[in-house]
Amino acid sequence: MGTSMGQWLLSPAQLAWLVAFVATALPYTFSQGKEFGDYEVAVKCTPIFLLMGWVFSLRDKLTGKSAILLLAALWFSMCGDAALVSPDRFVLGVVFFRTAHFFFIALYSQGFKYNPYPSIMCFALCVGSMINLQDVLVNNVELRFTLITYMIAFAVDVLCAICGTKHNWQVASFGVVLFALSDTLLSTNKFLMPIPNSHALIHITYYLGQLLMTVGVLLPQET
């Protein structure tokens, strides 16, 4: 799926995509978002769009359907970013991110080798998330199905990131963990209690998680 380490050299154009991703992620991360007014959606979505550009520039280094699956996962993540700018579109945002996880699952499950220990961990992650949000799940019928299916999809994503053999599972798994941390911060801040500097913490873990989940596909599998 990925490249050999010797081939992991970026051209100036490919490096420019990566630098642009970092450069555009920082302003939104260390703001409150609302300062950008009507441009907030564009500012928030630009880093993932640039990450997609980076992946597209490296598409020849990916095998099979990996490039398509990765680009689709990032595309639906970007759609989720856009939806979550508006509180009224929270459910839509979760649906977009759930779809992104489906594509990550298809990507990471290639060469899947079952291991009981990650399976237990992912089951515990899913149950723990439901317990953490039990009041929301019990009292909000509209959110119940969406959040439960999202948690299940995320847990399966984590499992596939760990147990897949066609990508660098160490890097991908670290990225998924950061993504999970971002989700935990977001849901805690939204439903349970305010978290100081929540905007920065949520987006640092989110953007870095997305980057590592992507790099995990491009790097060779460690043996």
ChimeraX attribute file (.defattr): number of C-alpha atoms within 10 A of each C-alpha:
attribute: neighborCount
match mode: 1-to-1
recipient: residues
	/A:1	22
	/A:2	22
	/A:3	19
	/A:4	12
	/A:5	12
	/A:6	7
	/A:7	11
	/A:8	13
	/A:9	10
	/A:10	12
	/A:11	10
	/A:12	9
	/A:13	11
	/A:14	16
	/A:15	14
	/A:16	13
	/A:17	21
	/A:18	20
	/A:19	15
	/A:20	15
	/A:21	22
	/A:22	17
	/A:23	12
	/A:24	17
	/A:25	22
	/A:26	15
	/A:27	14
	/A:28	23
	/A:29	20
	/A:30	14
	/A:31	13
	/A:32	14
	/A:33	18
	/A:34	12
	/A:35	10
	/A:36	14
	/A:37	9
	/A:38	9
	/A:39	11
	/A:40	17
	/A:41	20
	/A:42	13
	/A:43	17
	/A:44	23
	/A:45	21
	/A:46	19
	/A:47	24
	/A:48	24
	/A:49	19
	/A:50	20
	/A:51	24
	/A:52	24
	/A:53	17
	/A:54	22
	/A:55	25
	/A:56	18
	/A:57	16
	/A:58	16
	/A:59	18
	/A:60	11
	/A:61	18
	/A:62	19
	/A:63	14
	/A:64	8
	/A:65	12
	/A:66	23
	/A:67	22
	/A:68	17
	/A:69	19
	/A:70	24
	/A:71	23
	/A:72	19
	/A:73	26
	/A:74	24
	/A:75	21
	/A:76	22
	/A:77	25
	/A:78	24
	/A:79	20
	/A:80	24
	/A:81	22
	/A:82	20
	/A:83	21
	/A:84	19
	/A:85	17
	/A:86	12
	/A:87	10
	/A:88	10
	/A:89	14
	/A:90	16
	/A:91	17
	/A:92	17
	/A:93	23
	/A:94	22
	/A:95	21
	/A:96	24
	/A:97	25
	/A:98	24
	/A:99	20
	/A:100	26
	/A:101	25
	/A:102	21
	/A:103	22
	/A:104	29
	/A:105	23
	/A:106	16
	/A:107	25
	/A:108	33
	/A:109	21
	/A:110	17
	/A:111	13
	/A:112	15
	/A:113	12
	/A:114	13
	/A:115	11
	/A:116	11
	/A:117	10
	/A:118	17
	/A:119	18
	/A:120	12
	/A:121	14
	/A:122	20
	/A:123	16
	/A:124	13
	/A:125	18
	/A:126	21
	/A:127	16
	/A:128	13
	/A:129	18
	/A:130	18
	/A:131	12
	/A:132	16
	/A:133	18
	/A:134	13
	/A:135	12
	/A:136	17
	/A:137	18
	/A:138	10
	/A:139	10
	/A:140	11
	/A:141	10
	/A:142	11
	/A:143	15
	/A:144	17
	/A:145	12
	/A:146	16
	/A:147	20
	/A:148	17
	/A:149	15
	/A:150	21
	/A:151	20
	/A:152	20
	/A:153	21
	/A:154	25
	/A:155	26
	/A:156	22
	/A:157	25
	/A:158	28
	/A:159	27
	/A:160	28
	/A:161	33
	/A:162	26
	/A:163	23
	/A:164	21
	/A:165	20
	/A:166	24
	/A:167	29
	/A:168	24
	/A:169	23
	/A:170	15
	/A:171	22
	/A:172	28
	/A:173	23
	/A:174	19
	/A:175	26
	/A:176	27
	/A:177	18
	/A:178	22
	/A:179	26
	/A:180	20
	/A:181	17
	/A:182	23
	/A:183	16
	/A:184	15
	/A:185	21
	/A:186	19
	/A:187	17
	/A:188	16
	/A:189	16
	/A:190	13
	/A:191	12
	/A:192	14
	/A:193	10
	/A:194	13
	/A:195	14
	/A:196	9
	/A:197	11
	/A:198	18
	/A:199	19
	/A:200	18
	/A:201	17
	/A:202	22
	/A:203	22
	/A:204	19
	/A:205	22
	/A:206	22
	/A:207	23
	/A:208	19
	/A:209	24
	/A:210	21
	/A:211	22
	/A:212	22
	/A:213	28
	/A:214	24
	/A:215	18
	/A:216	24
	/A:217	27
	/A:218	27
	/A:219	23
	/A:220	21
	/A:221	20
	/A:222	12
	/A:223	5
